[in-house]
Amino acid sequence: MTEFSQGPVLWQALAAILIFAVAYVCILIEKWERMYTALGGALLMVILGIVPLHKALTSYANWTVVLYLVSLYVISSLFQK
């Protein structure tokens, strides 16, 4: 699989566009929940090698926001009890 520094290959660009279009349509028609559709598309991009796993976890994931949301859910579940 190629890294981003070498530039994407044509099949990777076409696959990324196809994954985006399918996910977009699935979100519009509400076939599955939006979260599962988005996670499935992201997982497919990593499995196909379009987005390298290391870059997905270090550069593209905003861990500050993820940690903030998790802490909000934890706090709200504690107050709910």
PDB file of N, CA, C and O in Angstrom:
ATOM      1  N   MET A   1       0.838  -1.176   0.000  1.00  0.00           N
ATOM      2  CA  MET A   1       0.000   0.000   0.000  1.00  0.00           C
ATOM      3  C   MET A   1       0.886   1.243   0.000  1.00  0.00           C
ATOM      4  O   MET A   1       1.975   1.246   0.574  1.00  0.00           O
ATOM      5  N   THR A   2       0.417   2.259  -0.630  1.00  0.00           N
ATOM      6  CA  THR A   2       1.233   3.458  -0.736  1.00  0.00           C
ATOM      7  C   THR A   2       0.966   4.408   0.423  1.00  0.00           C
ATOM      8  O   THR A   2      -0.121   4.427   0.999  1.00  0.00           O
ATOM      9  N   GLU A   3       1.961   5.175   0.740  1.00  0.00           N
ATOM     10  CA  GLU A   3       1.851   6.208   1.775  1.00  0.00           C
ATOM     11  C   GLU A   3       1.407   7.495   1.097  1.00  0.00           C
ATOM     12  O   GLU A   3       1.496   7.613  -0.125  1.00  0.00           O
ATOM     13  N   PHE A   4       0.928   8.464   1.876  1.00  0.00           N
ATOM     14  CA  PHE A   4       0.463   9.723   1.304  1.00  0.00           C
ATOM     15  C   PHE A   4       1.587  10.511   0.645  1.00  0.00           C
ATOM     16  O   PHE A   4       1.334  11.274  -0.287  1.00  0.00           O
ATOM     17  N   SER A   5       2.822  10.343   1.110  1.00  0.00           N
ATOM     18  CA  SER A   5       3.917  11.104   0.527  1.00  0.00           C
ATOM     19  C   SER A   5       4.167  10.712  -0.929  1.00  0.00           C
ATOM     20  O   SER A   5       4.698  11.511  -1.700  1.00  0.00           O
ATOM     21  N   GLN A   6       3.795   9.506  -1.305  1.00  0.00           N
ATOM     22  CA  GLN A   6       3.974   9.048  -2.682  1.00  0.00           C
ATOM     23  C   GLN A   6       2.783   9.432  -3.546  1.00  0.00           C
ATOM     24  O   GLN A   6       2.838   9.301  -4.769  1.00  0.00           O
ATOM     25  N   GLY A   7       1.732   9.895  -2.940  1.00  0.00           N
ATOM     26  CA  GLY A   7       0.530  10.247  -3.687  1.00  0.00           C
ATOM     27  C   GLY A   7      -0.402   9.056  -3.810  1.00  0.00           C
ATOM     28  O   GLY A   7       0.051   7.915  -3.909  1.00  0.00           O
ATOM     29  N   PRO A   8      -1.689   9.315  -3.804  1.00  0.00           N
ATOM     30  CA  PRO A   8      -2.633   8.203  -3.913  1.00  0.00           C
ATOM     31  C   PRO A   8      -2.652   7.617  -5.316  1.00  0.00           C
ATOM     32  O   PRO A   8      -2.432   8.318  -6.304  1.00  0.00           O
ATOM     33  N   VAL A   9      -2.915   6.347  -5.382  1.00  0.00           N
ATOM     34  CA  VAL A   9      -3.050   5.676  -6.676  1.00  0.00           C
ATOM     35  C   VAL A   9      -4.498   5.879  -7.132  1.00  0.00           C
ATOM     36  O   VAL A   9      -5.363   6.244  -6.336  1.00  0.00           O
ATOM     37  N   LEU A  10      -4.747   5.640  -8.410  1.00  0.00           N
ATOM     38  CA  LEU A  10      -6.078   5.905  -8.952  1.00  0.00           C
ATOM     39  C   LEU A  10      -7.146   5.056  -8.268  1.00  0.00           C
ATOM     40  O   LEU A  10      -8.237   5.554  -7.988  1.00  0.00           O
ATOM     41  N   TRP A  11      -6.854   3.782  -7.994  1.00  0.00           N
ATOM     42  CA  TRP A  11      -7.876   2.929  -7.387  1.00  0.00           C
ATOM     43  C   TRP A  11      -8.192   3.394  -5.966  1.00  0.00           C
ATOM     44  O   TRP A  11      -9.318   3.225  -5.499  1.00  0.00           O
ATOM     45  N   GLN A  12      -7.209   3.980  -5.274  1.00  0.00           N
ATOM     46  CA  GLN A  12      -7.475   4.475  -3.922  1.00  0.00           C
ATOM     47  C   GLN A  12      -8.383   5.695  -3.959  1.00  0.00           C
ATOM     48  O   GLN A  12      -9.279   5.835  -3.126  1.00  0.00           O
ATOM     49  N   ALA A  13      -8.152   6.567  -4.913  1.00  0.00           N
ATOM     50  CA  ALA A  13      -9.001   7.751  -5.038  1.00  0.00           C
ATOM     51  C   ALA A  13     -10.430   7.361  -5.403  1.00  0.00           C
ATOM     52  O   ALA A  13     -11.390   7.900  -4.854  1.00  0.00           O
ATOM     53  N   LEU A  14     -10.560   6.429  -6.325  1.00  0.00           N
ATOM     54  CA  LEU A  14     -11.899   5.982  -6.720  1.00  0.00           C
ATOM     55  C   LEU A  14     -12.603   5.243  -5.583  1.00  0.00           C
ATOM     56  O   LEU A  14     -13.806   5.407  -5.383  1.00  0.00           O
ATOM     57  N   ALA A  15     -11.857   4.436  -4.847  1.00  0.00           N
ATOM     58  CA  ALA A  15     -12.447   3.717  -3.714  1.00  0.00           C
ATOM     59  C   ALA A  15     -12.884   4.687  -2.625  1.00  0.00           C
ATOM     60  O   ALA A  15     -13.937   4.496  -2.016  1.00  0.00           O
ATOM     61  N   ALA A  16     -12.093   5.722  -2.373  1.00  0.00           N
ATOM     62  CA  ALA A  16     -12.457   6.708  -1.355  1.00  0.00           C
ATOM     63  C   ALA A  16     -13.721   7.461  -1.748  1.00  0.00           C
ATOM     64  O   ALA A  16     -14.585   7.712  -0.908  1.00  0.00           O
ATOM     65  N   ILE A  17     -13.830   7.821  -3.022  1.00  0.00           N
ATOM     66  CA  ILE A  17     -15.037   8.505  -3.498  1.00  0.00           C
ATOM     67  C   ILE A  17     -16.247   7.582  -3.394  1.00  0.00           C
ATOM     68  O   ILE A  17     -17.329   8.020  -3.005  1.00  0.00           O
ATOM     69  N   LEU A  18     -16.071   6.318  -3.736  1.00  0.00           N
ATOM     70  CA  LEU A  18     -17.173   5.355  -3.659  1.00  0.00           C
ATOM     71  C   LEU A  18     -17.602   5.112  -2.213  1.00  0.00           C
ATOM     72  O   LEU A  18     -18.797   5.050  -1.925  1.00  0.00           O
ATOM     73  N   ILE A  19     -16.644   4.975  -1.311  1.00  0.00           N
ATOM     74  CA  ILE A  19     -16.971   4.784   0.107  1.00  0.00           C
ATOM     75  C   ILE A  19     -17.722   5.993   0.641  1.00  0.00           C
ATOM     76  O   ILE A  19     -18.708   5.849   1.362  1.00  0.00           O
ATOM     77  N   PHE A  20     -17.253   7.193   0.286  1.00  0.00           N
ATOM     78  CA  PHE A  20     -17.927   8.410   0.727  1.00  0.00           C
ATOM     79  C   PHE A  20     -19.353   8.470   0.203  1.00  0.00           C
ATOM     80  O   PHE A  20     -20.276   8.791   0.951  1.00  0.00           O
ATOM     81  N   ALA A  21     -19.539   8.162  -1.080  1.00  0.00           N
ATOM     82  CA  ALA A  21     -20.872   8.242  -1.679  1.00  0.00           C
ATOM     83  C   ALA A  21     -21.829   7.230  -1.058  1.00  0.00           C
ATOM     84  O   ALA A  21     -22.984   7.552  -0.780  1.00  0.00           O
ATOM     85  N   VAL A  22     -21.350   6.010  -0.841  1.00  0.00           N
ATOM     86  CA  VAL A  22     -22.200   4.980  -0.234  1.00  0.00           C
ATOM     87  C   VAL A  22     -22.558   5.348   1.200  1.00  0.00           C
ATOM     88  O   VAL A  22     -23.705   5.187   1.616  1.00  0.00           O
ATOM     89  N   ALA A  23     -21.581   5.843   1.956  1.00  0.00           N
ATOM     90  CA  ALA A  23     -21.856   6.249   3.335  1.00  0.00           C
ATOM     91  C   ALA A  23     -22.841   7.416   3.369  1.00  0.00           C
ATOM     92  O   ALA A  23     -23.738   7.454   4.211  1.00  0.00           O
ATOM     93  N   TYR A  24     -22.669   8.351   2.464  1.00  0.00           N
ATOM     94  CA  TYR A  24     -23.562   9.509   2.407  1.00  0.00           C
ATOM     95  C   TYR A  24     -24.998   9.076   2.108  1.00  0.00           C
ATOM     96  O   TYR A  24     -25.943   9.550   2.738  1.00  0.00           O
ATOM     97  N   VAL A  25     -25.146   8.176   1.144  1.00  0.00           N
ATOM     98  CA  VAL A  25     -26.490   7.699   0.796  1.00  0.00           C
ATOM     99  C   VAL A  25     -27.092   6.904   1.955  1.00  0.00           C
ATOM    100  O   VAL A  25     -28.282   7.037   2.241  1.00  0.00           O
ATOM    101  N   CYS A  26     -26.282   6.078   2.626  1.00  0.00           N
ATOM    102  CA  CYS A  26     -26.786   5.301   3.761  1.00  0.00           C
ATOM    103  C   CYS A  26     -27.219   6.204   4.912  1.00  0.00           C
ATOM    104  O   CYS A  26     -28.178   5.897   5.620  1.00  0.00           O
ATOM    105  N   ILE A  27     -26.514   7.312   5.095  1.00  0.00           N
ATOM    106  CA  ILE A  27     -26.914   8.267   6.133  1.00  0.00           C
ATOM    107  C   ILE A  27     -28.210   8.966   5.731  1.00  0.00           C
ATOM    108  O   ILE A  27     -29.082   9.189   6.571  1.00  0.00           O
ATOM    109  N   LEU A  28     -28.339   9.310   4.451  1.00  0.00           N
ATOM    110  CA  LEU A  28     -29.548  10.005   3.988  1.00  0.00           C
ATOM    111  C   LEU A  28     -30.792   9.135   4.090  1.00  0.00           C
ATOM    112  O   LEU A  28     -31.846   9.608   4.516  1.00  0.00           O
ATOM    113  N   ILE A  29     -30.681   7.869   3.704  1.00  0.00           N
ATOM    114  CA  ILE A  29     -31.858   7.007   3.740  1.00  0.00           C
ATOM    115  C   ILE A  29     -32.030   6.322   5.087  1.00  0.00           C
ATOM    116  O   ILE A  29     -32.982   5.570   5.295  1.00  0.00           O
ATOM    117  N   GLU A  30     -31.089   6.590   6.011  1.00  0.00           N
ATOM    118  CA  GLU A  30     -31.123   6.062   7.376  1.00  0.00           C
ATOM    119  C   GLU A  30     -31.217   4.542   7.395  1.00  0.00           C
ATOM    120  O   GLU A  30     -32.021   3.967   8.128  1.00  0.00           O
ATOM    121  N   LYS A  31     -30.379   3.895   6.574  1.00  0.00           N
ATOM    122  CA  LYS A  31     -30.343   2.432   6.539  1.00  0.00           C
ATOM    123  C   LYS A  31     -29.828   1.882   7.865  1.00  0.00           C
ATOM    124  O   LYS A  31     -30.418   0.967   8.439  1.00  0.00           O
ATOM    125  N   TRP A  32     -28.723   2.449   8.346  1.00  0.00           N
ATOM    126  CA  TRP A  32     -28.188   2.112   9.661  1.00  0.00           C
ATOM    127  C   TRP A  32     -28.026   3.402  10.435  1.00  0.00           C
ATOM    128  O   TRP A  32     -28.236   4.487   9.893  1.00  0.00           O
ATOM    129  N   GLU A  33     -27.656   3.291  11.691  1.00  0.00           N
ATOM    130  CA  GLU A  33     -27.389   4.504  12.458  1.00  0.00           C
ATOM    131  C   GLU A  33     -26.183   5.219  11.869  1.00  0.00           C
ATOM    132  O   GLU A  33     -25.285   4.588  11.313  1.00  0.00           O
ATOM    133  N   ARG A  34     -26.172   6.539  11.994  1.00  0.00           N
ATOM    134  CA  ARG A  34     -25.102   7.349  11.403  1.00  0.00           C
ATOM    135  C   ARG A  34     -23.740   6.976  11.954  1.00  0.00           C
ATOM    136  O   ARG A  34     -22.751   6.955  11.221  1.00  0.00           O
ATOM    137  N   MET A  35     -23.687   6.680  13.246  1.00  0.00           N
ATOM    138  CA  MET A  35     -22.412   6.333  13.873  1.00  0.00           C
ATOM    139  C   MET A  35     -21.822   5.068  13.253  1.00  0.00           C
ATOM    140  O   MET A  35     -20.629   5.022  12.952  1.00  0.00           O
ATOM    141  N   TYR A  36     -22.645   4.050  13.064  1.00  0.00           N
ATOM    142  CA  TYR A  36     -22.157   2.799  12.492  1.00  0.00           C
ATOM    143  C   TYR A  36     -21.737   2.980  11.034  1.00  0.00           C
ATOM    144  O   TYR A  36     -20.766   2.373  10.581  1.00  0.00           O
ATOM    145  N   THR A  37     -22.465   3.807  10.312  1.00  0.00           N
ATOM    146  CA  THR A  37     -22.111   4.065   8.920  1.00  0.00           C
ATOM    147  C   THR A  37     -20.768   4.782   8.831  1.00  0.00           C
ATOM    148  O   THR A  37     -19.919   4.416   8.019  1.00  0.00           O
ATOM    149  N   ALA A  38     -20.577   5.802   9.662  1.00  0.00           N
ATOM    150  CA  ALA A  38     -19.321   6.558   9.643  1.00  0.00           C
ATOM    151  C   ALA A  38     -18.148   5.689  10.092  1.00  0.00           C
ATOM    152  O   ALA A  38     -17.078   5.732   9.485  1.00  0.00           O
ATOM    153  N   LEU A  39     -18.342   4.906  11.143  1.00  0.00           N
ATOM    154  CA  LEU A  39     -17.270   4.022  11.606  1.00  0.00           C
ATOM    155  C   LEU A  39     -16.952   2.942  10.578  1.00  0.00           C
ATOM    156  O   LEU A  39     -15.789   2.580  10.398  1.00  0.00           O
ATOM    157  N   GLY A  40     -17.969   2.429   9.908  1.00  0.00           N
ATOM    158  CA  GLY A  40     -17.742   1.426   8.874  1.00  0.00           C
ATOM    159  C   GLY A  40     -16.965   1.992   7.699  1.00  0.00           C
ATOM    160  O   GLY A  40     -16.072   1.333   7.165  1.00  0.00           O
ATOM    161  N   GLY A  41     -17.299   3.205   7.295  1.00  0.00           N
ATOM    162  CA  GLY A  41     -16.551   3.845   6.212  1.00  0.00           C
ATOM    163  C   GLY A  41     -15.109   4.113   6.601  1.00  0.00           C
ATOM    164  O   GLY A  41     -14.196   3.897   5.804  1.00  0.00           O
ATOM    165  N   ALA A  42     -14.901   4.582   7.824  1.00  0.00           N
ATOM    166  CA  ALA A  42     -13.536   4.843   8.288  1.00  0.00           C
ATOM    167  C   ALA A  42     -12.735   3.552   8.392  1.00  0.00           C
ATOM    168  O   ALA A  42     -11.564   3.513   8.014  1.00  0.00           O
ATOM    169  N   LEU A  43     -13.353   2.509   8.895  1.00  0.00           N
ATOM    170  CA  LEU A  43     -12.669   1.221   9.012  1.00  0.00           C
ATOM    171  C   LEU A  43     -12.325   0.664   7.633  1.00  0.00           C
ATOM    172  O   LEU A  43     -11.251   0.094   7.440  1.00  0.00           O
ATOM    173  N   LEU A  44     -13.220   0.826   6.696  1.00  0.00           N
ATOM    174  CA  LEU A  44     -12.957   0.361   5.337  1.00  0.00           C
ATOM    175  C   LEU A  44     -11.801   1.127   4.692  1.00  0.00           C
ATOM    176  O   LEU A  44     -11.005   0.551   3.950  1.00  0.00           O
ATOM    177  N   MET A  45     -11.713   2.433   4.980  1.00  0.00           N
ATOM    178  CA  MET A  45     -10.601   3.230   4.451  1.00  0.00           C
ATOM    179  C   MET A  45      -9.265   2.751   5.019  1.00  0.00           C
ATOM    180  O   MET A  45      -8.262   2.724   4.306  1.00  0.00           O
ATOM    181  N   VAL A  46      -9.250   2.374   6.295  1.00  0.00           N
ATOM    182  CA  VAL A  46      -8.015   1.881   6.914  1.00  0.00           C
ATOM    183  C   VAL A  46      -7.677   0.489   6.408  1.00  0.00           C
ATOM    184  O   VAL A  46      -6.513   0.203   6.129  1.00  0.00           O
ATOM    185  N   ILE A  47      -8.667  -0.377   6.286  1.00  0.00           N
ATOM    186  CA  ILE A  47      -8.421  -1.744   5.823  1.00  0.00           C
ATOM    187  C   ILE A  47      -7.888  -1.760   4.391  1.00  0.00           C
ATOM    188  O   ILE A  47      -6.992  -2.539   4.068  1.00  0.00           O
ATOM    189  N   LEU A  48      -8.437  -0.903   3.540  1.00  0.00           N
ATOM    190  CA  LEU A  48      -7.982  -0.846   2.148  1.00  0.00           C
ATOM    191  C   LEU A  48      -6.647  -0.133   1.992  1.00  0.00           C
ATOM    192  O   LEU A  48      -6.054  -0.165   0.913  1.00  0.00           O
ATOM    193  N   GLY A  49      -6.170   0.505   3.040  1.00  0.00           N
ATOM    194  CA  GLY A  49      -4.885   1.175   2.982  1.00  0.00           C
ATOM    195  C   GLY A  49      -4.938   2.567   2.393  1.00  0.00           C
ATOM    196  O   GLY A  49      -3.900   3.140   2.062  1.00  0.00           O
ATOM    197  N   ILE A  50      -6.127   3.118   2.258  1.00  0.00           N
ATOM    198  CA  ILE A  50      -6.268   4.470   1.726  1.00  0.00           C
ATOM    199  C   ILE A  50      -5.764   5.480   2.750  1.00  0.00           C
ATOM    200  O   ILE A  50      -5.097   6.452   2.397  1.00  0.00           O
ATOM    201  N   VAL A  51      -6.083   5.247   4.005  1.00  0.00           N
ATOM    202  CA  VAL A  51      -5.579   6.069   5.109  1.00  0.00           C
ATOM    203  C   VAL A  51      -4.731   5.153   5.985  1.00  0.00           C
ATOM    204  O   VAL A  51      -5.242   4.154   6.491  1.00  0.00           O
ATOM    205  N   PRO A  52      -3.454   5.466   6.178  1.00  0.00           N
ATOM    206  CA  PRO A  52      -2.615   4.630   7.038  1.00  0.00           C
ATOM    207  C   PRO A  52      -3.107   4.666   8.490  1.00  0.00           C
ATOM    208  O   PRO A  52      -3.539   5.708   8.982  1.00  0.00           O
ATOM    209  N   LEU A  53      -3.035   3.528   9.159  1.00  0.00           N
ATOM    210  CA  LEU A  53      -3.536   3.426  10.529  1.00  0.00           C
ATOM    211  C   LEU A  53      -2.808   4.373  11.468  1.00  0.00           C
ATOM    212  O   LEU A  53      -3.431   4.998  12.326  1.00  0.00           O
ATOM    213  N   HIS A  54      -1.509   4.483  11.313  1.00  0.00           N
ATOM    214  CA  HIS A  54      -0.738   5.364  12.196  1.00  0.00           C
ATOM    215  C   HIS A  54      -1.182   6.819  12.050  1.00  0.00           C
ATOM    216  O   HIS A  54      -1.339   7.523  13.047  1.00  0.00           O
ATOM    217  N   LYS A  55      -1.383   7.268  10.819  1.00  0.00           N
ATOM    218  CA  LYS A  55      -1.837   8.650  10.605  1.00  0.00           C
ATOM    219  C   LYS A  55      -3.270   8.832  11.091  1.00  0.00           C
ATOM    220  O   LYS A  55      -3.615   9.894  11.607  1.00  0.00           O
ATOM    221  N   ALA A  56      -4.102   7.818  10.933  1.00  0.00           N
ATOM    222  CA  ALA A  56      -5.496   7.925  11.375  1.00  0.00           C
ATOM    223  C   ALA A  56      -5.571   8.091  12.880  1.00  0.00           C
ATOM    224  O   ALA A  56      -6.408   8.841  13.381  1.00  0.00           O
ATOM    225  N   LEU A  57      -4.696   7.393  13.611  1.00  0.00           N
ATOM    226  CA  LEU A  57      -4.747   7.460  15.070  1.00  0.00           C
ATOM    227  C   LEU A  57      -3.995   8.652  15.642  1.00  0.00           C
ATOM    228  O   LEU A  57      -4.344   9.135  16.720  1.00  0.00           O
ATOM    229  N   THR A  58      -2.972   9.138  14.947  1.00  0.00           N
ATOM    230  CA  THR A  58      -2.176  10.223  15.510  1.00  0.00           C
ATOM    231  C   THR A  58      -2.544  11.589  14.945  1.00  0.00           C
ATOM    232  O   THR A  58      -2.671  12.551  15.703  1.00  0.00           O
ATOM    233  N   SER A  59      -2.714  11.693  13.649  1.00  0.00           N
ATOM    234  CA  SER A  59      -2.927  13.010  13.040  1.00  0.00           C
ATOM    235  C   SER A  59      -4.403  13.364  12.869  1.00  0.00           C
ATOM    236  O   SER A  59      -4.802  14.498  13.135  1.00  0.00           O
ATOM    237  N   TYR A  60      -5.203  12.415  12.432  1.00  0.00           N
ATOM    238  CA  TYR A  60      -6.569  12.732  12.041  1.00  0.00           C
ATOM    239  C   TYR A  60      -7.571  12.637  13.186  1.00  0.00           C
ATOM    240  O   TYR A  60      -8.610  13.296  13.140  1.00  0.00           O
ATOM    241  N   ALA A  61      -7.290  11.844  14.201  1.00  0.00           N
ATOM    242  CA  ALA A  61      -8.209  11.714  15.333  1.00  0.00           C
ATOM    243  C   ALA A  61      -7.938  12.843  16.315  1.00  0.00           C
ATOM    244  O   ALA A  61      -6.802  13.047  16.742  1.00  0.00           O
ATOM    245  N   ASN A  62      -8.982  13.570  16.668  1.00  0.00           N
ATOM    246  CA  ASN A  62      -8.853  14.644  17.644  1.00  0.00           C
ATOM    247  C   ASN A  62      -9.159  14.069  19.028  1.00  0.00           C
ATOM    248  O   ASN A  62     -10.306  14.060  19.474  1.00  0.00           O
ATOM    249  N   TRP A  63      -8.115  13.594  19.689  1.00  0.00           N
ATOM    250  CA  TRP A  63      -8.293  12.876  20.948  1.00  0.00           C
ATOM    251  C   TRP A  63      -8.785  13.772  22.072  1.00  0.00           C
ATOM    252  O   TRP A  63      -9.391  13.286  23.027  1.00  0.00           O
ATOM    253  N   THR A  64      -8.536  15.064  21.974  1.00  0.00           N
ATOM    254  CA  THR A  64      -9.044  15.978  22.993  1.00  0.00           C
ATOM    255  C   THR A  64     -10.566  15.994  22.981  1.00  0.00           C
ATOM    256  O   THR A  64     -11.197  15.946  24.037  1.00  0.00           O
ATOM    257  N   VAL A  65     -11.146  16.061  21.814  1.00  0.00           N
ATOM    258  CA  VAL A  65     -12.605  16.075  21.698  1.00  0.00           C
ATOM    259  C   VAL A  65     -13.184  14.719  22.089  1.00  0.00           C
ATOM    260  O   VAL A  65     -14.212  14.662  22.763  1.00  0.00           O
ATOM    261  N   VAL A  66     -12.547  13.639  21.680  1.00  0.00           N
ATOM    262  CA  VAL A  66     -13.031  12.302  22.039  1.00  0.00           C
ATOM    263  C   VAL A  66     -13.025  12.126  23.561  1.00  0.00           C
ATOM    264  O   VAL A  66     -13.999  11.636  24.132  1.00  0.00           O
ATOM    265  N   LEU A  67     -11.939  12.522  24.213  1.00  0.00           N
ATOM    266  CA  LEU A  67     -11.856  12.419  25.672  1.00  0.00           C
ATOM    267  C   LEU A  67     -12.887  13.311  26.348  1.00  0.00           C
ATOM    268  O   LEU A  67     -13.469  12.928  27.363  1.00  0.00           O
ATOM    269  N   TYR A  68     -13.113  14.483  25.799  1.00  0.00           N
ATOM    270  CA  TYR A  68     -14.121  15.400  26.338  1.00  0.00           C
ATOM    271  C   TYR A  68     -15.517  14.778  26.258  1.00  0.00           C
ATOM    272  O   TYR A  68     -16.274  14.833  27.228  1.00  0.00           O
ATOM    273  N   LEU A  69     -15.861  14.193  25.121  1.00  0.00           N
ATOM    274  CA  LEU A  69     -17.181  13.580  24.969  1.00  0.00           C
ATOM    275  C   LEU A  69     -17.361  12.372  25.879  1.00  0.00           C
ATOM    276  O   LEU A  69     -18.430  12.184  26.462  1.00  0.00           O
ATOM    277  N   VAL A  70     -16.322  11.555  26.002  1.00  0.00           N
ATOM    278  CA  VAL A  70     -16.397  10.394  26.893  1.00  0.00           C
ATOM    279  C   VAL A  70     -16.601  10.851  28.329  1.00  0.00           C
ATOM    280  O   VAL A  70     -17.411  10.275  29.057  1.00  0.00           O
ATOM    281  N   SER A  71     -15.870  11.885  28.741  1.00  0.00           N
ATOM    282  CA  SER A  71     -16.028  12.366  30.114  1.00  0.00           C
ATOM    283  C   SER A  71     -17.422  12.952  30.339  1.00  0.00           C
ATOM    284  O   SER A  71     -17.978  12.815  31.428  1.00  0.00           O
ATOM    285  N   LEU A  72     -17.991  13.602  29.324  1.00  0.00           N
ATOM    286  CA  LEU A  72     -19.359  14.109  29.464  1.00  0.00           C
ATOM    287  C   LEU A  72     -20.358  12.970  29.652  1.00  0.00           C
ATOM    288  O   LEU A  72     -21.271  13.070  30.472  1.00  0.00           O
ATOM    289  N   TYR A  73     -20.183  11.888  28.891  1.00  0.00           N
ATOM    290  CA  TYR A  73     -21.077  10.745  29.034  1.00  0.00           C
ATOM    291  C   TYR A  73     -20.920  10.093  30.402  1.00  0.00           C
ATOM    292  O   TYR A  73     -21.911   9.675  31.002  1.00  0.00           O
ATOM    293  N   VAL A  74     -19.706  10.000  30.898  1.00  0.00           N
ATOM    294  CA  VAL A  74     -19.480   9.407  32.206  1.00  0.00           C
ATOM    295  C   VAL A  74     -20.116  10.262  33.300  1.00  0.00           C
ATOM    296  O   VAL A  74     -20.792   9.739  34.186  1.00  0.00           O
ATOM    297  N   ILE A  75     -19.903  11.556  33.239  1.00  0.00           N
ATOM    298  CA  ILE A  75     -20.486  12.459  34.235  1.00  0.00           C
ATOM    299  C   ILE A  75     -22.006  12.433  34.177  1.00  0.00           C
ATOM    300  O   ILE A  75     -22.659  12.405  35.220  1.00  0.00           O
ATOM    301  N   SER A  76     -22.579  12.442  32.983  1.00  0.00           N
ATOM    302  CA  SER A  76     -24.040  12.416  32.882  1.00  0.00           C
ATOM    303  C   SER A  76     -24.615  11.094  33.373  1.00  0.00           C
ATOM    304  O   SER A  76     -25.704  11.071  33.945  1.00  0.00           O
ATOM    305  N   SER A  77     -23.894   9.988  33.158  1.00  0.00           N
ATOM    306  CA  SER A  77     -24.404   8.708  33.666  1.00  0.00           C
ATOM    307  C   SER A  77     -24.325   8.650  35.181  1.00  0.00           C
ATOM    308  O   SER A  77     -25.164   8.015  35.820  1.00  0.00           O
ATOM    309  N   LEU A  78     -23.321   9.309  35.769  1.00  0.00           N
ATOM    310  CA  LEU A  78     -23.239   9.355  37.225  1.00  0.00           C
ATOM    311  C   LEU A  78     -24.367  10.195  37.819  1.00  0.00           C
ATOM    312  O   LEU A  78     -24.941   9.824  38.843  1.00  0.00           O
ATOM    313  N   PHE A  79     -24.685  11.313  37.192  1.00  0.00           N
ATOM    314  CA  PHE A  79     -25.770  12.164  37.681  1.00  0.00           C
ATOM    315  C   PHE A  79     -27.125  11.542  37.436  1.00  0.00           C
ATOM    316  O   PHE A  79     -28.075  11.830  38.165  1.00  0.00           O
ATOM    317  N   GLN A  80     -27.238  10.699  36.432  1.00  0.00           N
ATOM    318  CA  GLN A  80     -28.506  10.052  36.131  1.00  0.00           C
ATOM    319  C   GLN A  80     -28.879   9.063  37.241  1.00  0.00           C
ATOM    320  O   GLN A  80     -30.056   8.897  37.563  1.00  0.00           O
ATOM    321  N   LYS A  81     -27.879   8.419  37.813  1.00  0.00           N
ATOM    322  CA  LYS A  81     -28.140   7.459  38.890  1.00  0.00           C
ATOM    323  C   LYS A  81     -28.546   8.181  40.142  1.00  0.00           C
ATOM    324  O   LYS A  81     -28.809   7.545  41.163  1.00  0.00           O
TER     325      LYS A  81
END
